[in-house]
Amino acid sequence: MLLQIVHPNDRPRIARARQCACLTPRVARDQPDMPTPNQSESPRAGLCAACRHADVVTSSRGATFYRCRRSETDPRFPKYPALPVLVCVGYEARDSA
């Protein structure tokens, strides 16, 4: 997918849209193949709340972000995915123990 970016007083530039492995379509949460995050974790994070590759990062202002460790080795994954992540090819459930 190509996007045309036009800046004032500048010639148009073509940028390639970044393909992402984490997709966030708005789908129903009651699908059987979609795990439900633990009640103690943020349901607004979607799959990231229950994923073993996600780290919770809290800023000095109190904002909470989910960092994907898969982004360190695979460029398809964004470092900080847009939440809620409802479908992700890299999702692996966190060990309950």
C-alpha positions in Angstrom: 0.0 0.0 0.0 1.5 3.4 -1.0 0.6 6.6 0.7 1.3 10.0 -0.9 2.5 12.6 1.7 2.3 16.2 0.6 4.0 18.9 2.6 3.4 22.6 2.0 6.1 24.1 -0.3 7.5 20.7 -0.9 7.2 18.1 -3.7 5.1 15.0 -2.9 6.8 12.1 -1.4 5.7 8.4 -1.5 5.9 6.4 1.7 5.3 2.7 2.0 2.7 1.8 4.7 4.2 -0.3 7.4 2.8 -3.8 7.6 2.2 -5.0 11.1 1.8 -8.5 12.5 -0.6 -7.3 15.2 -4.0 -6.5 13.8 -6.6 -4.7 15.8 -10.0 -5.3 14.1 -13.1 -4.7 16.2 -14.4 -8.2 16.7 -16.6 -9.7 19.4 -14.8 -10.8 22.5 -16.8 -14.1 22.8 -14.9 -15.9 20.1 -13.8 -19.3 21.4 -10.2 -19.1 20.1 -9.6 -15.7 21.8 -8.4 -16.0 25.4 -9.8 -13.7 28.0 -7.2 -11.7 30.1 -7.1 -12.2 33.9 -9.5 -10.1 35.8 -6.6 -8.4 37.7 -5.0 -7.3 34.4 -6.3 -4.5 32.1 -9.0 -5.7 29.7 -8.4 -2.6 27.6 -5.0 -4.1 26.6 -6.7 -7.1 24.9 -4.3 -10.0 24.2 -1.3 -8.1 25.5 -2.6 -8.4 29.1 -2.2 -12.2 29.0 0.7 -12.5 26.6 4.1 -13.9 27.7 5.9 -11.5 25.4 4.4 -8.3 26.8 6.0 -6.1 29.5 4.0 -3.5 31.4 5.7 -0.1 31.4 4.4 2.7 33.6 5.5 6.3 32.9 6.3 8.9 35.6 2.9 10.4 34.9 1.1 7.1 35.7 0.3 6.1 32.1 0.5 2.3 31.4 1.9 0.9 28.2 2.5 -2.6 26.9 5.9 -3.2 25.3 6.1 -6.2 22.9 9.4 -8.1 23.4 8.9 -9.8 20.0 9.7 -6.4 18.4 13.3 -6.9 19.4 13.8 -9.8 17.0 10.9 -9.5 14.5 10.2 -6.1 12.7 6.6 -7.1 12.0 5.7 -6.4 15.7 5.5 -2.8 16.9 7.4 -2.0 20.1 4.3 -0.4 21.6 1.2 -1.8 19.8 -2.0 0.2 19.6 -4.4 -1.2 22.2 -6.6 -3.2 22.4 -4.8 -5.9 20.5 -7.5 -8.4 19.6 -5.7 -10.5 17.0 -1.9 -11.2 17.0 0.1 -13.9 15.2 2.8 -13.7 17.9 0.4 -14.2 20.9 1.4 -16.9 23.4 -0.4 -17.3 26.7 1.5 -16.5 29.8 2.3 -19.4 32.1 -0.2 -19.6 35.0 2.5 -20.8 37.4 
